[in-house]
Amino acid sequence: MSYKTIKINIDRNSIATVSLNRPNVRNAMNETMMTELTSCFQDLSSNQAIRVVLLRGNGDSFSAGADLQMMKDSAEQTPKQNKAGTKLLGNMVAAIDSCTKPVVGVIHGHAFGGGFGLCTVCDIVIAEEKTVFSLSEVLIGLIPAVIGPYVENKIGKSWFRALGISGDRFDAPFAGKIGLAHFVTNESNMEMMINRVVKQLLKGGPVAQSKFKDYIKNMAAADSHDLIAKIRASDEGQEGLSAFLEKRKPNWNKD
């Protein structure tokens, strides 16, 4: 599929790289980008050939948040139209959060507002050490309501309250301390870190990874005994056990 505001590349190892591609406005998100990201992640989620998804931004920043022109236009829209715009954001973060594949966020430059929100729905976040983060909504008289549940789930209510009410900026090492970033590295080592994380993810069973993602979102309601029994008896579960006992790599690990 052809996109206007994002680019997608799938390599021979079935790694999909989704790149925000509005570099002239620091990858600010408009209606088109939110719609395209939603569609893209829904497609990748159902694509059995894809193993891992990388989400990154082209240019100097990952994402500076909402598009300024879109924000200006909202002043002349009806409440119904404004609500429709917020639903685009909600659909986008939900599509990324529910993606059946491991999603790795590769973050650099700026991750403000909605860009911060994108970080919270990635399974693993790798941040360049000079990246600047901010829940900046209150600084322009708004609140991070749509992304709020995802932010709280990622960094906890205490830090969500502190950062959401202040709009304060912070760096990647601090993002690591509060659980927003999992790996922090310098620019020269970024690709090496990405390769390391992807290589580790490819060792996992794709069905097990998908089941785990669903389980971790619904642990309270899950019948864990039934779930593990079914996974053990599955083709992938049996292949993994056989490979372990036979001291060989399972058939999904091509490395």
C-alpha positions as CSV (number, residue, x, y, z in Angstrom):
1,M,0.0,0.0,0.0
2,S,1.1,3.5,-0.8
3,Y,1.2,6.1,2.1
4,K,1.6,9.9,2.1
5,T,2.9,10.5,5.6
6,I,4.6,7.2,6.6
7,K,7.0,4.8,4.9
8,I,7.2,1.1,5.4
9,N,10.0,-1.3,4.5
10,I,10.0,-5.1,5.0
11,D,13.4,-6.8,4.9
12,R,14.3,-10.4,4.1
13,N,14.2,-11.3,7.8
14,S,10.5,-10.3,7.9
15,I,11.3,-7.1,10.0
16,A,8.9,-4.3,9.1
17,T,10.2,-0.8,9.6
18,V,7.4,1.9,9.8
19,S,8.8,5.4,9.6
20,L,7.0,8.6,10.3
21,N,7.7,10.7,7.3
22,R,6.9,14.4,7.8
23,P,10.5,15.5,8.6
24,N,9.9,19.1,7.8
25,V,7.4,19.4,10.7
26,R,9.3,17.0,13.0
27,N,6.9,14.3,12.1
28,A,3.9,16.1,13.7
29,M,0.8,13.9,13.4
30,N,-2.1,15.1,11.3
31,E,-5.3,13.3,10.4
32,T,-3.7,11.5,7.5
33,M,-0.8,10.2,9.5
34,M,-3.0,8.9,12.3
35,T,-5.3,7.2,9.8
36,E,-2.3,5.7,7.9
37,L,-0.6,4.4,11.1
38,T,-3.9,2.8,12.2
39,S,-4.3,1.0,8.8
40,C,-0.6,0.1,8.6
41,F,-0.5,-1.6,12.0
42,Q,-3.8,-3.4,11.5
43,D,-2.3,-4.8,8.3
44,L,1.0,-5.8,9.9
45,S,-0.8,-7.4,12.8
46,S,-2.7,-9.8,10.5
47,N,0.4,-10.5,8.3
48,Q,1.7,-13.9,9.3
49,A,5.0,-13.3,7.6
50,I,6.0,-10.3,9.8
51,R,8.0,-11.1,12.9
52,V,9.0,-7.7,14.4
53,V,7.9,-4.1,13.8
54,L,10.2,-1.1,14.2
55,L,8.5,2.3,14.7
56,R,10.8,5.2,14.1
57,G,10.8,8.8,12.6
58,N,12.6,10.2,9.6
59,G,14.6,13.4,10.0
60,D,15.7,15.2,13.2
61,S,12.9,14.0,15.5
62,F,10.7,11.0,16.2
63,S,7.6,13.1,16.6
64,A,6.8,16.5,18.0
65,G,3.2,15.6,18.7
66,A,0.1,17.0,17.1
67,D,0.2,19.0,13.8
68,L,-0.1,22.7,14.5
69,Q,-2.3,23.4,11.5
70,M,-4.6,20.6,12.6
71,M,-4.8,22.2,16.1
72,K,-5.6,25.6,14.6
73,D,-8.3,24.2,12.4
74,S,-9.9,22.6,15.5
75,A,-10.9,26.0,16.8
76,E,-13.3,26.4,13.9
77,Q,-14.7,22.9,14.1
78,T,-17.9,21.7,15.8
79,P,-17.7,19.6,19.0
80,K,-18.7,16.6,16.9
81,Q,-15.8,17.2,14.4
82,N,-13.4,17.7,17.3
83,K,-14.4,14.5,18.8
84,A,-14.0,12.7,15.5
85,G,-10.4,14.0,15.5
86,T,-9.7,12.6,18.9
87,K,-11.0,9.3,17.9
88,L,-8.4,9.1,15.1
89,L,-5.7,9.4,17.8
90,G,-7.5,6.8,19.9
91,N,-7.8,4.4,17.0
92,M,-4.1,4.9,16.2
93,V,-2.7,4.1,19.6
94,A,-5.1,1.2,20.1
95,A,-4.0,-0.3,16.8
96,I,-0.3,-0.1,17.8
97,D,-1.0,-1.3,21.3
98,S,-2.9,-4.3,20.1
99,C,-0.5,-5.3,17.3
100,T,0.1,-9.0,17.5
101,K,3.8,-8.6,16.7
102,P,6.6,-7.2,19.0
103,V,6.7,-3.5,18.4
104,V,10.1,-1.7,19.0
105,G,10.1,2.1,19.2
106,V,13.3,3.7,18.0
107,I,13.2,7.2,19.5
108,H,15.4,10.2,18.8
109,G,15.2,14.0,18.8
110,H,11.8,14.8,20.3
111,A,8.9,12.8,21.6
112,F,6.3,15.3,22.7
113,G,2.6,14.9,23.3
114,G,1.2,12.3,20.9
115,G,4.8,11.3,20.1
116,F,5.3,10.5,23.8
117,G,2.0,8.5,23.5
118,L,3.5,6.4,20.7
119,C,6.3,5.4,23.0
120,T,3.9,4.1,25.6
121,V,2.3,1.6,23.2
122,C,5.6,0.1,22.0
123,D,6.7,-3.2,23.7
124,I,10.3,-2.1,23.8
125,V,11.7,1.4,23.5
126,I,15.2,2.2,22.4
127,A,16.1,5.9,22.9
128,E,19.0,7.9,21.7
129,E,20.5,9.5,24.8
130,K,19.9,13.1,23.7
131,T,16.2,12.6,23.0
132,V,13.9,15.1,24.8
133,F,10.5,13.8,26.0
134,S,7.5,15.8,27.2
135,L,3.8,15.4,28.0
136,S,3.4,18.9,26.7
137,E,-0.3,19.2,26.4
138,V,-0.9,21.4,29.4
139,L,1.6,23.9,28.0
140,I,-0.9,24.7,25.3
141,G,-4.0,24.4,27.4
142,L,-4.9,20.8,26.7
143,I,-4.6,17.5,28.6
144,P,-3.3,14.1,27.5
145,A,-6.6,12.3,28.0
146,V,-6.7,10.0,25.0
147,I,-3.2,8.6,25.6
148,G,-3.6,8.8,29.4
149,P,-4.4,5.1,30.1
150,Y,-1.4,4.0,28.1
151,V,0.9,6.5,29.8
152,E,-0.3,5.5,33.2
153,N,0.1,1.8,32.4
154,K,3.7,2.5,31.2
155,I,5.1,4.8,33.8
156,G,2.6,4.6,36.7
157,K,0.2,7.1,38.0
158,S,2.7,9.0,40.2
159,W,4.9,10.0,37.3
160,F,1.9,10.5,35.0
161,R,0.5,13.0,37.4
162,A,3.8,14.8,37.9
163,L,4.7,15.0,34.2
164,G,1.2,15.5,32.9
165,I,0.5,18.5,35.2
166,S,3.9,20.2,34.6
167,G,4.6,19.5,30.9
168,D,8.2,19.3,32.0
169,R,10.9,18.1,29.6
170,F,13.3,15.3,30.4
171,D,16.0,13.3,28.8
172,A,16.4,9.7,27.7
173,P,18.3,8.5,30.9
174,F,15.4,9.8,33.0
175,A,13.0,8.1,30.6
176,G,14.8,4.9,31.4
177,K,14.5,5.5,35.1
178,I,10.7,5.8,35.0
179,G,10.2,2.9,32.6
180,L,9.4,4.8,29.5
181,A,12.6,3.7,27.7
182,H,14.1,0.3,28.1
183,F,17.5,0.9,26.4
184,V,19.3,4.2,26.1
185,T,22.3,4.5,23.9
186,N,24.3,7.1,21.9
187,E,23.8,7.8,18.2
188,S,26.8,5.8,17.0
189,N,25.6,2.6,18.8
190,M,21.9,3.0,17.9
191,E,21.8,0.5,15.0
192,M,23.9,-2.0,17.0
193,M,21.4,-1.8,19.8
194,I,18.4,-2.2,17.4
195,N,20.0,-5.3,15.9
196,R,20.7,-6.8,19.3
197,V,17.0,-6.3,20.4
198,V,15.6,-7.6,17.1
199,K,17.9,-10.7,17.2
200,Q,16.7,-11.5,20.7
201,L,13.1,-11.1,19.7
202,L,13.5,-13.5,16.7
203,K,14.5,-16.2,19.1
204,G,11.0,-16.3,20.6
205,G,8.1,-18.3,19.2
206,P,5.9,-15.9,17.1
207,V,2.6,-17.5,18.4
208,A,3.9,-17.4,22.0
209,Q,4.8,-13.7,21.6
210,S,1.4,-12.9,20.3
211,K,-0.3,-14.9,23.0
212,F,1.9,-13.2,25.6
213,K,0.9,-9.7,24.4
214,D,-2.8,-10.6,24.7
215,Y,-2.3,-12.2,28.1
216,I,-0.4,-9.3,29.6
217,K,-3.3,-7.0,28.7
218,N,-5.9,-9.3,30.2
219,M,-4.2,-11.1,33.1
220,A,-7.0,-10.6,35.5
221,A,-9.5,-12.2,33.3
222,A,-7.3,-14.9,31.8
223,D,-7.6,-18.6,32.8
224,S,-3.8,-19.1,33.1
225,H,-4.1,-22.9,33.6
226,D,-6.1,-23.4,30.5
227,L,-3.9,-21.0,28.5
228,I,-0.6,-22.7,29.3
229,A,-2.1,-26.1,28.7
230,K,-3.2,-25.1,25.2
231,I,0.1,-23.5,24.4
232,R,2.1,-26.6,25.6
233,A,0.0,-28.8,23.4
234,S,0.2,-26.5,20.3
235,D,2.5,-27.2,17.4
236,E,4.8,-24.3,18.4
237,G,4.9,-25.4,22.0
238,Q,5.8,-28.9,21.0
239,E,8.4,-27.8,18.6
240,G,10.0,-25.5,21.2
241,L,10.1,-28.3,23.8
242,S,11.5,-30.8,21.2
243,A,14.2,-28.3,20.2
244,F,15.2,-27.7,23.8
245,L,15.5,-31.4,24.6
246,E,17.4,-32.1,21.3
247,K,19.7,-29.1,21.9
248,R,18.9,-27.5,18.6
249,K,17.2,-24.2,17.5
250,P,13.5,-24.3,17.0
251,N,12.2,-24.0,13.4
252,W,11.2,-20.3,13.8
253,N,14.8,-19.3,14.7
254,K,16.6,-18.9,11.4
255,D,19.7,-17.3,12.9
